[in-house]
Amino acid sequence: MTETNQKEKRSVFDSPLLSSKVKSANAKLFPEGALGYLVGPTLALLANSVLSNYYNRYMTDVLNIKEWADAFFTWLPVISVVFVVLGNILVGRLMDRSRTRAGKARPLLLLSVPLSVIALLILFVLTPFANETSDGGTQLTALVLIAVGYNLWFAVAYPFYYTPHAALVSLSTRNSKDRSLLATISNATALAAMGLSSMILPFFLGMLFVYQLDPAQLPADALPVLDEATGEILYYVNATGNAILDGPASYNHWKIFVIALVIITFVGALVEYFFTRERVTEESFTGKVAAEERKAAPIAAQAKVCLKDKFWWIMIAFFFLYQLGGMLKNVSQPYFCSAMFSDNGAYSAAIGGVYQGTLSIIGAVPTAVGMLIAWPLSNKIGKGRAILFGAILSVIGGAIGFIDPENFPLVVVSFVVKALGSTPAMYLSLALLADVLDHQEALHGVRTDGLTMTVYGAIMAGMTGVATGILNFVLSGVDYSADTVSSEALRAAMPWVFIGGETICYAVIVVIFLFMGVEKFSSLDHRAIVLNQKAEAEAEGREYVDPAEKLKQEEAEAEAASEEARIAELKARCEKKGLDFEAEEGKYRQSLAEKQAAAEAKKAAADARKAERERAAEAKFAAMSDAEKEALARKAAQAAERKAERDRETLAEFNALREKYGRPALSPEGEEGGAA
């Protein structure tokens, strides 16, 4: 009976057919890193990048939906935000409760495949072509299918993929070095997918937004635009200079493109599923990890802490503004480029696409540069101040763009300055949020990761719909249509969405970050957390282990396990291929010794340079006069006194907060029982 029940409880994901193709006990660059964390996710994420950037344009230009369903077009993304947020929360809960030998995240990747395929087919292939001349039945069918497909993708299929995808790095291994390698590769995939859709695809928009060349379908006032070299007709423009689009032809081209996108998404998700492995989840099936884990604080208790924390509110407001500004820029960029920039006085989606792709490629440079300077800058001035100064730079960049929004070189300068200013916010904000969570734990003894990340995830997921809704309200207000991708009204409005929306958001960020001061409490927070943990351990009758020592111990255990697994794999390979294990092990040891020697030589050279700088400083000091030495000593003493005074003020403020929430004050030495 027991055996029968066990068989009934087996999941389909326990089948060898669906097992991971990664057999290594350790995470490696190939095939796991290259296929499971780079190639697979890049392909799988591409569809969402395309939909986020171009589906709205597909509805306005190909279906001309504003002409026959303006209210539907305007409200669809706004109302769908509710379902998107609920979908993300649901998938997160489902992943927490999942337990199969394939893991708790990877099975959802596989389940996302049919959902993604169905959603894409509904949106582009099964939805009939409908425009203002179609009959009412066709229009109604199209609207129903668009609503179903839109929500099936953004609220179901994409969360089923992205939530487990985002969790895979932490579930892949306990070895921090291997995890860092996979995290670096994984972070590159989002930029790669976005790069393909915003930097490469715009140059091929002429294949998706097809010009009308049939004289019988052209209006009487249509004028041809000729190729100067061959005299061939490139496209026709109407009286206002807008290229005339062929809706049915564009619809058919999009169908072919999306079928290819379906295949790419299908292959990408499968590659990621089969070439990843959840070693941490697998431990629960082998008894390596104790079953008992501390439960998180109830949501009500977390909410009570968050609602009274001004730093938490600042961070939530920041994420709302940062994501809203960024999405306003992203969703409006195709419309802005088509409306503002022309080819010999002609405006079209394809012409705008060339400018859009060029702008995105140039704008990617400061983002890459910012990744190199963000962390060193934060180490010097702090994360909050780095974000503050970056926001000020972004506001300056936005002001530059408003000087002349139809001047492409000037818009490029504006875009680059804003992109450079946004990099501290991009790379440092989550680390600053972690400081806020630590501060809450120090004051209340409660961590609010669960509630905070739920709110954060809802903001990040829902802002695409909010930004698209704002854009659609603007497009409706200026009577945008496929035949008027550029007009005086559009040229007046689009700079405010593309440049102004993000600039205004960063201006508000500047104001609120003037009050962000959580980092000054960091050292006190860490001391208080240790005291909280010691008191908790004492109350539970268990020995307290310092987190840093525990981490070192776990890392040593992970390294030992990795070494055992490596030796076992090498022995198996040698037996299979008839190789001499001792010889192969010797090669490995020699290679390892050479790497260690190179690392030691590099460290020795760095130590020598440091010693030389110290000797030079000592020599410079020795050459000073007594008066100069005294002045330098006074300056150092004054700086030390100012720092000590700031530390005393910070401690007093911190202790006042501790006592406000019923916790004992800390002494200057970091022990409980200090004066408030």
N, C-alpha and C positions, 0 to 999 in steps of 0.2 A: 504493500500500500504506500509505504514511504517512497519507494523508488518510482511508483507511478506518479505521485504528487510532484516529485522532483522533475520528472520528465515534462509534466504539464506546465511547470513554472519556467522551463527553459525558454529563452527568448530566441527569435529568429536570428538575432545578432550574435548569438553564441555559436552559430554554424561556422565550420571551418571555411566555407565558401566566402563568408563576409569578414574573415579575420584580416588583420592588418598585414600588409606585405613587408612591413618593417620588422625584422626578426632580431635586430641588435638590442641588447639590454641598455646600451648607451645611445643617446641622441647623436647622430652624425650628420655631417654636411650633405652627404649623398648616401641614399636617395631621400632621406627624411627631410633635410633642410631644403634641398634644391627643388624636389617635387612636391612634398607635402606642405611646405610653408612658403614657397615662392611661386612656382608655376601654377599649381592648382588654385590657390586663392586669387592670384592675379586674374586668371580666366573666369573664376566664379564671381568675382566682384565687378567685372566689366559691365555686366547687364545692368546692375543698379546704378553705376556711374552714367551709363547711357540714358536710362530712364529719368534720373534726377536732372540731367542737363537738357534733355531733348524731348521728353514726352509732351511737355506743355507746348513746345514749338510744333510738334506733330499735330496736336489738336487744333492750334490756331491757324497754321498754314496749310496743312494737308486737308483736314476735315473742315476748316473754316468754321469751327464750332461756335464762335462768338456770334455769328450771324443767325444761328437758329436755336442755340441753347445757351445763351449768355449767363443766366443765373446758375445753371448746372456747372458750367465751366468755372465760374467764380467761386462757388461754394464747395465743390467736390474736394479739393485738397484741404480745406479748412475743417470740414466735418470729418474727413478721414483721419485727422490727427488723433481723435479720440480712439479710434480702432487701432491705429499704429501704436499708441502708448499701451493700450490693453494687450495687444499682441506681444509686445516686447516683455511685459511683465509675466504673461502666461508662459511664454517659452522659457523664461528664467526659472519659474517655479517647476516647470516640467523637467528641466535639466537637473534641478536639485534632487528630484525624486526618482530620476532614472538610475537603473543599476543593471548593467549588462557587462559581459566580459569584453565587449567592444569599447566599453567606457560609458560615460554619461553624456558626453558632448558629441562624439563622433556619430552615434546613431541618428541624431537630429540632422547632421549634415546630409546623411543619406536620404532621410525623409524630406529634406528640402528640395531634392532633385525633381520628383514628380510635381510638387507644388509650384516650383519655379517654371517648369516647362508648361504646365497648364495655364499659369497666369500670363506668361508671355504670349502664348498662342491665343488666349482670349483677347488680349489687348490689341494685337496687331493682325492676327490671321482670321480668327473666327468672327470678330466684330465686322459687320458689313460696312462698306464705304458709304458714308452718308454726308451730305452737305445741305445747303439751304434749298436745293432744288429736289431733294429726295422726298419720297412720300412719308407721311406721318408714321406708318408702321415701321419702316426702315429706320427712321430717326429714333423712335422709341426703343427698338431692339438694340441699336448702337449705344444709346445712353445707358441702358441696363447692363450691357456687357462691359462697357467701359468702367462703370461703377464697381461691378463685381471683380473685374480683372485688376483694377487699380488697388482695391483693398486686399485682394488675394495676394498681390505682390508685396505691397508696402507693409501690410499689417500681419501677414501670415508667412509667405514664402521667404521673404528676406530676413525677418527675425529668426525663422527656423534655421537659416544658414549663418547669419552674422553672430548671433549670441553664442552658439557653441564654438564658432571659429575664433571669437575673441577670447574664449576660455582655454583654448587648447595649449597655449604656451605654458600656463601655470600647471596644467595637468600632465604635461609631457614627461617631466622628470623632476627629481628633487635636487639634482646637481645644478648649482647656480651658474656654473660656467656654460654648461650645455643650454640651460634655459636662456641665458643672455644671448647666446648665438641664435637660437630660434626666435627670440623676441626681436632682435635686430632685423632678421630676414622678414618676419611677419609684418613689422611696421613698414617695410619697403613696399609691400604688396598694395596697400591702399593708395600710395603715391603712384605706383606703376599703373594701376587700373584707372585712376583719375587722369593720369598723364595720357593714356591711350585715348580716352574719351574727350579730353579738353584740349590736348595739344596736337593729336594726330587726326582724329575724326573730323574736326572742323574743315580741314583742307579737302575733304571728300564729300562735303554736304551737297555739292552740285549733283551727286549721284542719288541722293535721297530726296532732295527738294528739286524736282525736275521742272525745267522750263517748258512752257507751252509753245510749240513750234507749228501747230496745225493752223493754217490761215482761217479755216472755217470756224475755229473755236476762239479766235482773237477778236477783241472789240475793234470798232471802226477806227479809234484813235491810236491804235497800237503802232509803235515805231520800232524798227529793227535796230539792233546794235551789232555792228560788223566787226569781224577780226581784221585788224589793220593790215596784217601781213597777207592773208588769203582772200579777204573780202567775204568770207563765209558768215552767215547769220549765226550769231552766238545765242541770242535770246531777244525777246520783244519786251519793251517797257510801255507802260501806260502814260497818260498825260502828266502824271506827277513824278515820273522817273522810276517807278517801282517795276521790277521785273515781274512778268506775268507767269504764275505757277500753274502747272498742270496737275490738279489734285488727284485724279484717278491714276495717272502714271506714277506720281510720287507714292501713292498708297501701295501700288504693286511693288515698287522698288523697296519700300520699307518692309513688306511681307518677306521678300527674299532675304533682306538683311537680317531680320529678326529670326528667321529660320536658322541662319548661320549662327546668330547669337544664342539661340536655344542649344545648339550643338556645343558651342563653346562653354556655356554655363553647365551643361550636363557633364562634359568631360572634366571641367575644372573641379566640380564638387566631388566627382568620383576619384580623381587623382588625389585630392586632399584627404578624402576618407581612407583610401587604401594605403597611403604613404605617410600616415600619422599614427601615433600610438599613445595611449593614455597610461603611462607606467604608474602614475600615482594612483589612479583609480584601480588598476589591476592589483595593487597591493592589498586591497580589501578582500580579494579572493585567495590570497596566499598567506594571510595572517601576519604580514610584516608590520602592520600598524595597529596600535590599540584601537578598539572600537569606540571608546569613550572620547568625546570631544566636547569642549565647553560650548553651551548653547548661547546664541546671541541674545542681547536684551530684546524684550518685546518691542514691537513697532511703536506702541503708545509711549513707552519709556524713552525711546529714541526721539520721538517727535517732541516730547516735553523738553529734552535737552536742546534740540536744534532750534526750536521756535524762540528760545530766549538768548540765542548766541548771535551777536551782531556779525561776527566774522563769517559764520555759516551763511547768513543772509547775503553778505557781500559776495561770497563765492557763487551762490546760486544765481544772484543777479548778474554776476560776471558771465557765467556760462550761458545764461539766457541771451545776453546782449552779444557775446562773442559768436555764438552759433547763429543767431538771427542775422547779424551783420554779414557773416560769411555766406550764409545761404542766400540772402538777398543779392549779394554780388554774383554768386554762382548761377542762380536761376535766371537772372536778368542779363547776364553777359551776352548770350546769343542775340537777344533783342536789341541791346545797346549797340553792339557792333554793326548790326544790320541797319539800324536807324541812323547812326552817326557818320558812317564811313561809306563812301561810294567808289565806283569805278567809272570815271568819266561821266559823273552825274547820275549813274544808274545804281539803284539799291536792290539788294536781294539777300536771301539767306545764305547763298553760296559765297557771295562777295563778302558778306559779314563774317562768314566762317573763316576766311583767310586771315582777316584782321584778328578774329578771336583766337585762332591757333597761334598766331605770332605773339599776341599779348600773353597767352598762357605759357608759352615756352620761355619768354623773357622773364615773366613773373616767377617761374620756378627757380631761377638762379638765386635770388635773395633768400628764398625759403631754405635751400640747401646750405647756403652760407650761414644763415641764422642758426641752423642746427649745430654748427661748430662753435658759435660764439655765445649761445644762450646760457649754457651751464657755466662757463668761465665767468661770464658777466654776473650771473646770480651769486657766484661764490664771493664776488667782490662787493656787490651792493645789496644783495638779497633778492629773493624771487619776486616779492611784491613790488619793490622799486623798479626792477627790470621790466615787469609787466606795465607799470605806470609810465615809465619813460618810453617804452615801446608804443603804448597807446597814444602818447603825445605825438610821437613821430608819425603814427598812422593818421592822426587828425591833420597834421601838416601835409602829408601826402594827399589826403582827400581835398584839402584847400587848393593844392596845386592843380588837381584835375578840373576844378570848377573855373579856373582861369579861362580855359577854352576847351570844352569837352569834345569839339569836333576836330581838334588838332591831335592827330594820332601820336606823334612823338611826345607831346606833352602828357597825353593820357598814359603812355608807357612809363614816363617818369613818375607820374602819380601812382600808378599800379605798383611799380618797383618799391617806392618809398613806403607805401602802405604794407606791402608784403614783408618788407624788412622789419617794420615796426610791429607786425603781428607775430613774429617768430617767438618772442618771449612768452606771449600768451599761449601759443601753440604747444611749446615744449615744456613750460614750467608750471602751468596751471594745475595739473593733477598733483604734482609734488606739493604745491602750496595748499591744495585741498587736504592732502595727507597731514600737513602741519595743523590745520584746523581740527581735524579728527583727533589728533594727539592732544591738542589743547582741551577739547571736550572731555577726553578720557581722564586727563590730569585733574580737571575741576569736578567732574561728576562720577568718575569711576565707571563710565559707560561708553562703549564705542557705538557710533551711529553709522557704520559702513553700510548696513543693509538699507536703511531708509535713504541715506544720502545718495548712494549709487543708483537706487531706484529713481529718485528725482532727477539725477544727472542723466541717466539713460533715457528717461522720458523727454527731457529737454533736447538731447542730441538727436533722438529719433523723430520727434514731432516738429522740429523747426523747419524741415523741408516743406511740409504742408503749409505751415504758417507763412513762410516767405513766398511760396508759390501763390497762396491766396492773396497776399498784399500785391504781388505783381499783377495778378489777374484783375484785381479791382482797378489798378492803374490802367491796364490795357483796355478795360471796358470803358473807363472814363475818357480815353483819347480815341475811341472808335477804331482800335487796331483790327486789321483783317489781313488775309493773305495777299491782297492787292495793295495794301498800304503798310509795308514793313517799315517805311520811313515817311514821316510827315512833320510839319512844323510842331504839331502838338506832341508827337512822339519825341522829337529832338529836344523839346522843352522838358518832358517828363522823365525820360530814361536816365539822364545823369543823376537825378535825385534818388532813383532806385539803385542804380549800379554803383555810383560813387557816394551819394549822399547817405544812403541807408547805413552802410558800414561806417562811414565817417561819424555820423551822429551817435551810433552805438559806441564807438571808441571814445567819443567826447564824454559820454555818460560814464564809461569805465574809468576815465581819468578822474572824474569827480568822486566816484565811490571808492577808488583805490587810495585816495588821500587819507581814508580812515582805516586802511588795512594795516594792522600792526601786530599780527599774530606771531610773526617770526621772532620778535624780541622776547617772547616767552619760551622759546623752544628748549633751551637748556633746563629751565625750571620745569617745563612740562615733562621732560624725560626723567628728571629726578623724582617728580611726584608720581609718575607712572610706576617707577620701580618701587616706591614706597607703598603704593596701592597694591601692587602684585605681592610684595612681601607680606603685607597685612592679610591679604586674601589667602596666601599659602598657609600662614600661621593659623588662621581661623579654620581652615580645612584640615589641619594637622599633617601637612605635607612639607617636604623640604623645598625651599625656594632655590631655583636655579637661575642665575643671571642669563637674560636672553642672549647676550653676546657670546657667552660661554656655551650655551646650548646650541647656538647657530654653528659655532666652530666644531662642536662635537658631531652635529648632524652632517656637516660638510665633510669631516674626516671619515665618518661612516659611509657617506655616499661615495667618496673617492675610493675607499677600500672595496666597496661593492662593485664599483666600476672596473677596478683593476682585476678583481676576480672574474668578472664577466668577460673582460678582454682576453684573459688567459684561456678561459674555457672556449671562447670563440676561435682563438688562434689554434688551439689543440684540435678542435673539430675540423677546421679548414685544412690543417696539415694532414690529418688522417684521411680526409676526403681526396686531397690532391697528391698524397704521397710525399709530402715535404718533411724535412727535418725540423722538428719543433725547436730544438736547442739553437739551431742556426738562425731560424726566423726570429726567435726571441732575442738572440744576440744582435741581429740587425736593428730590431726595435729599440733595444737598450742603447745601442751606439747612437742611433738617431736622436733618442731622448737626451743622451749625455751631451751631444753637440748643441741641441737647442738650449739646454740648461747652461752650458758654457757661454753661448752667445748672449743669453739673458744676463748672466753674471758679469760678463764683460761690459755690456751696456749699462748695467747698474754701477759698476765700478767707474766707468767714464763719467756718469752723471754725478757720482759722489765726488770725483776729482774736480769737476767743474764747480760744484757747490763749495768745496773746501777752498778753491782758488778765489771765489767771490768773497768768502769770509776773510781770507788773508788780505785781500785788497781793501776790504772795509776796515779791518783792523789797522792796516798801514795808513789809510786815509785819516782815521781817528787819531792815531799816534802823531801824525803830522800837524794836527790842529794846535792852535795856541790854547793856553789855559782859559782865556776868556771865551773862546769858541766852544770849548768842552763844557764850561759852566752853562753857557746859553743853551747848548744841546740838551744837557741834563735837566735844566729848568723846563724846557719844552716837553721833554718826555714825562717829567713829573706832572706837569699840568694836564697832559693828555691822559695819563693814568688816573688822575683825580677826577677828570670829567667822566671817564669811563666808570669809575667806581661810583660816582654820584648817579649816573644813569642806571647802573646795576641796582643800587639801593632803591631808586624810584620804581624800577620794574618789579623788584621783589615786593615792595609795599603794595603795589597795584595787584600783583598776583595773589598775595596773601589775603587782600581784601576780597577778591573774588572767591578764593578757597573758603574763607569763613562765611561768605554769603551763602554758599551752597553746602554748609555744614561740614566742611573738612578742615582739619587742623592746619595752621600756618606752617610754613617752612622757615628754618633758620638759614642764615647766609651760607652755612656749610651744607645745606641740602637735607637736613634732618627735620622731622616734625617737631613742633613745639616752639617755633620761632615767633617773634612778635609781629602782629599785623601792622 
